[in-house]
């Protein structure tokens, strides 16, 4: 019988879950990571996590149709050490004063011990 393995936790770092930004025309907007989910699959030496995130925005001033933002995805080991951090850029398009952008990411974590996979974390947040 094969043991059931849990997935690494996927979460948003509270300190950087929201960000004030500017629109293409210099107006202001607020963006937030509002929805986050993840699924995983194990192989012999690693775990693959597919992350689905929704970044929502609200334009406060100006008439710009979009705001470009940077966010990071970090892999944290069981000792809370950052193993890898990548920064991504995306654009939130506004329909009126609000909008959202769905981001799909894949993260592969090499595992010295596959049973420890659920003790890793995937953290997301905005990169100032």
C-alpha positions as protocol buffer text, in pm:
chain_id: "A"
residue {
  index: 1
  type: UNK
  ca { x: 0 y: 0 z: 0 }
}
residue {
  index: 2
  type: UNK
  ca { x: 138 y: 342 z: -98 }
}
residue {
  index: 3
  type: UNK
  ca { x: 140 y: 617 z: 166 }
}
residue {
  index: 4
  type: UNK
  ca { x: -60 y: 929 z: 89 }
}
residue {
  index: 5
  type: UNK
  ca { x: 168 y: 1231 z: 64 }
}
residue {
  index: 6
  type: UNK
  ca { x: 54 y: 1584 z: 133 }
}
residue {
  index: 7
  type: UNK
  ca { x: 139 y: 1876 z: -90 }
}
residue {
  index: 8
  type: UNK
  ca { x: 371 y: 2159 z: 9 }
}
residue {
  index: 9
  type: UNK
  ca { x: 176 y: 2455 z: 148 }
}
residue {
  index: 10
  type: UNK
  ca { x: 105 y: 2729 z: -106 }
}
residue {
  index: 11
  type: UNK
  ca { x: 36 y: 3069 z: 51 }
}
residue {
  index: 12
  type: UNK
  ca { x: 66 y: 3445 z: 17 }
}
residue {
  index: 13
  type: UNK
  ca { x: 313 y: 3628 z: 239 }
}
residue {
  index: 14
  type: UNK
  ca { x: 86 y: 3868 z: 432 }
}
residue {
  index: 15
  type: UNK
  ca { x: 333 y: 4159 z: 435 }
}
residue {
  index: 16
  type: UNK
  ca { x: 331 y: 4176 z: 54 }
}
residue {
  index: 17
  type: UNK
  ca { x: -15 y: 4051 z: -45 }
}
residue {
  index: 18
  type: UNK
  ca { x: -125 y: 4404 z: -155 }
}
residue {
  index: 19
  type: UNK
  ca { x: 57 y: 4677 z: -338 }
}
residue {
  index: 20
  type: UNK
  ca { x: -6 y: 5033 z: -452 }
}
residue {
  index: 21
  type: UNK
  ca { x: 103 y: 5080 z: -812 }
}
residue {
  index: 22
  type: UNK
  ca { x: 61 y: 5310 z: -1110 }
}
residue {
  index: 23
  type: UNK
  ca { x: -129 y: 5264 z: -1433 }
}
residue {
  index: 24
  type: UNK
  ca { x: 18 y: 5319 z: -1779 }
}
residue {
  index: 25
  type: UNK
  ca { x: -107 y: 5680 z: -1776 }
}
residue {
  index: 26
  type: UNK
  ca { x: 38 y: 5759 z: -1431 }
}
residue {
  index: 27
  type: UNK
  ca { x: -284 y: 5703 z: -1238 }
}
residue {
  index: 28
  type: UNK
  ca { x: -294 y: 5499 z: -919 }
}
residue {
  index: 29
  type: UNK
  ca { x: -421 y: 5147 z: -855 }
}
residue {
  index: 30
  type: UNK
  ca { x: -420 y: 4889 z: -578 }
}
residue {
  index: 31
  type: UNK
  ca { x: -353 y: 4523 z: -657 }
}
residue {
  index: 32
  type: UNK
  ca { x: -388 y: 4216 z: -436 }
}
residue {
  index: 33
  type: UNK
  ca { x: -333 y: 3843 z: -467 }
}
residue {
  index: 34
  type: UNK
  ca { x: -689 y: 3729 z: -402 }
}
residue {
  index: 35
  type: UNK
  ca { x: -713 y: 3365 z: -496 }
}
residue {
  index: 36
  type: UNK
  ca { x: -452 y: 3095 z: -466 }
}
residue {
  index: 37
  type: UNK
  ca { x: -457 y: 2720 z: -512 }
}
residue {
  index: 38
  type: UNK
  ca { x: -209 y: 2444 z: -575 }
}
residue {
  index: 39
  type: UNK
  ca { x: -196 y: 2079 z: -670 }
}
residue {
  index: 40
  type: UNK
  ca { x: 104 y: 1850 z: -657 }
}
residue {
  index: 41
  type: UNK
  ca { x: 241 y: 1528 z: -801 }
}
residue {
  index: 42
  type: UNK
  ca { x: 537 y: 1328 z: -672 }
}
residue {
  index: 43
  type: UNK
  ca { x: 800 y: 1144 z: -872 }
}
residue {
  index: 44
  type: UNK
  ca { x: 1091 y: 942 z: -733 }
}
residue {
  index: 45
  type: UNK
  ca { x: 1311 y: 1244 z: -650 }
}
residue {
  index: 46
  type: UNK
  ca { x: 1092 y: 1555 z: -659 }
}
residue {
  index: 47
  type: UNK
  ca { x: 750 y: 1706 z: -620 }
}
residue {
  index: 48
  type: UNK
  ca { x: 585 y: 1923 z: -888 }
}
residue {
  index: 49
  type: UNK
  ca { x: 341 y: 2189 z: -772 }
}
residue {
  index: 50
  type: UNK
  ca { x: 104 y: 2361 z: -1012 }
}
residue {
  index: 51
  type: UNK
  ca { x: -3 y: 2697 z: -869 }
}
residue {
  index: 52
  type: UNK
  ca { x: -302 y: 2900 z: -985 }
}
residue {
  index: 53
  type: UNK
  ca { x: -314 y: 3261 z: -861 }
}
residue {
  index: 54
  type: UNK
  ca { x: -551 y: 3550 z: -933 }
}
residue {
  index: 55
  type: UNK
  ca { x: -420 y: 3905 z: -904 }
}
residue {
  index: 56
  type: UNK
  ca { x: -704 y: 4156 z: -876 }
}
residue {
  index: 57
  type: UNK
  ca { x: -674 y: 4531 z: -919 }
}
residue {
  index: 58
  type: UNK
  ca { x: -876 y: 4844 z: -856 }
}
residue {
  index: 59
  type: UNK
  ca { x: -791 y: 5163 z: -1044 }
}
residue {
  index: 60
  type: UNK
  ca { x: -823 y: 5463 z: -811 }
}
residue {
  index: 61
  type: UNK
  ca { x: -724 y: 5755 z: -1035 }
}
residue {
  index: 62
  type: UNK
  ca { x: -644 y: 5810 z: -1400 }
}
residue {
  index: 63
  type: UNK
  ca { x: -786 y: 5636 z: -1703 }
}
residue {
  index: 64
  type: UNK
  ca { x: -513 y: 5383 z: -1779 }
}
residue {
  index: 65
  type: UNK
  ca { x: -635 y: 5048 z: -1906 }
}
residue {
  index: 66
  type: UNK
  ca { x: -371 y: 4841 z: -1724 }
}
residue {
  index: 67
  type: UNK
  ca { x: -111 y: 4828 z: -1449 }
}
residue {
  index: 68
  type: UNK
  ca { x: 210 y: 4627 z: -1468 }
}
residue {
  index: 69
  type: UNK
  ca { x: 316 y: 4455 z: -1146 }
}
residue {
  index: 70
  type: UNK
  ca { x: 598 y: 4229 z: -1029 }
}
residue {
  index: 71
  type: UNK
  ca { x: 545 y: 3937 z: -795 }
}
residue {
  index: 72
  type: UNK
  ca { x: 771 y: 3664 z: -659 }
}
residue {
  index: 73
  type: UNK
  ca { x: 744 y: 3292 z: -603 }
}
residue {
  index: 74
  type: UNK
  ca { x: 976 y: 3149 z: -339 }
}
residue {
  index: 75
  type: UNK
  ca { x: 1043 y: 2789 z: -233 }
}
residue {
  index: 76
  type: UNK
  ca { x: 1110 y: 2748 z: 140 }
}
residue {
  index: 77
  type: UNK
  ca { x: 1252 y: 2431 z: 294 }
}
residue {
  index: 78
  type: UNK
  ca { x: 1147 y: 2270 z: 625 }
}
residue {
  index: 79
  type: UNK
  ca { x: 1412 y: 2478 z: 809 }
}
residue {
  index: 80
  type: UNK
  ca { x: 1249 y: 2796 z: 665 }
}
residue {
  index: 81
  type: UNK
  ca { x: 1543 y: 2871 z: 436 }
}
residue {
  index: 82
  type: UNK
  ca { x: 1466 y: 3017 z: 93 }
}
residue {
  index: 83
  type: UNK
  ca { x: 1589 y: 2768 z: -167 }
}
residue {
  index: 84
  type: UNK
  ca { x: 1477 y: 2957 z: -475 }
}
residue {
  index: 85
  type: UNK
  ca { x: 1306 y: 3287 z: -552 }
}
residue {
  index: 86
  type: UNK
  ca { x: 1193 y: 3403 z: -896 }
}
residue {
  index: 87
  type: UNK
  ca { x: 1035 y: 3734 z: -990 }
}
residue {
  index: 88
  type: UNK
  ca { x: 764 y: 3754 z: -1257 }
}
residue {
  index: 89
  type: UNK
  ca { x: 598 y: 4049 z: -1428 }
}
residue {
  index: 90
  type: UNK
  ca { x: 236 y: 4059 z: -1535 }
}
residue {
  index: 91
  type: UNK
  ca { x: -25 y: 4310 z: -1639 }
}
residue {
  index: 92
  type: UNK
  ca { x: -364 y: 4359 z: -1477 }
}
residue {
  index: 93
  type: UNK
  ca { x: -607 y: 4495 z: -1737 }
}
residue {
  index: 94
  type: UNK
  ca { x: -895 y: 4710 z: -1618 }
}
residue {
  index: 95
  type: UNK
  ca { x: -1250 y: 4683 z: -1744 }
}
residue {
  index: 96
  type: UNK
  ca { x: -1381 y: 5010 z: -1607 }
}
residue {
  index: 97
  type: UNK
  ca { x: -1210 y: 5058 z: -1271 }
}
residue {
  index: 98
  type: UNK
  ca { x: -1142 y: 4694 z: -1180 }
}
residue {
  index: 99
  type: UNK
  ca { x: -970 y: 4396 z: -1335 }
}
residue {
  index: 100
  type: UNK
  ca { x: -784 y: 4074 z: -1269 }
}
residue {
  index: 101
  type: UNK
  ca { x: -514 y: 3853 z: -1413 }
}
residue {
  index: 102
  type: UNK
  ca { x: -485 y: 3475 z: -1368 }
}
residue {
  index: 103
  type: UNK
  ca { x: -131 y: 3339 z: -1337 }
}
residue {
  index: 104
  type: UNK
  ca { x: -46 y: 2971 z: -1369 }
}
residue {
  index: 105
  type: UNK
  ca { x: 295 y: 2855 z: -1250 }
}
residue {
  index: 106
  type: UNK
  ca { x: 476 y: 2525 z: -1213 }
}
residue {
  index: 107
  type: UNK
  ca { x: 737 y: 2473 z: -942 }
}
residue {
  index: 108
  type: UNK
  ca { x: 952 y: 2160 z: -915 }
}
residue {
  index: 109
  type: UNK
  ca { x: 1125 y: 2090 z: -584 }
}
residue {
  index: 110
  type: UNK
  ca { x: 1404 y: 1828 z: -576 }
}
residue {
  index: 111
  type: UNK
  ca { x: 1364 y: 1615 z: -264 }
}
residue {
  index: 112
  type: UNK
  ca { x: 1639 y: 1426 z: -83 }
}
residue {
  index: 113
  type: UNK
  ca { x: 1359 y: 1248 z: 104 }
}
residue {
  index: 114
  type: UNK
  ca { x: 1023 y: 1233 z: -81 }
}
residue {
  index: 115
  type: UNK
  ca { x: 836 y: 1186 z: 248 }
}
residue {
  index: 116
  type: UNK
  ca { x: 942 y: 1540 z: 347 }
}
residue {
  index: 117
  type: UNK
  ca { x: 772 y: 1710 z: 52 }
}
residue {
  index: 118
  type: UNK
  ca { x: 476 y: 1835 z: 252 }
}
residue {
  index: 119
  type: UNK
  ca { x: 716 y: 2022 z: 483 }
}
residue {
  index: 120
  type: UNK
  ca { x: 818 y: 2263 z: 207 }
}
residue {
  index: 121
  type: UNK
  ca { x: 634 y: 2586 z: 125 }
}
residue {
  index: 122
  type: UNK
  ca { x: 564 y: 2792 z: -185 }
}
residue {
  index: 123
  type: UNK
  ca { x: 525 y: 3162 z: -99 }
}
residue {
  index: 124
  type: UNK
  ca { x: 395 y: 3436 z: -328 }
}
residue {
  index: 125
  type: UNK
  ca { x: 394 y: 3812 z: -282 }
}
residue {
  index: 126
  type: UNK
  ca { x: 441 y: 4140 z: -465 }
}
residue {
  index: 127
  type: UNK
  ca { x: 795 y: 4250 z: -541 }
}
residue {
  index: 128
  type: UNK
  ca { x: 830 y: 4624 z: -467 }
}
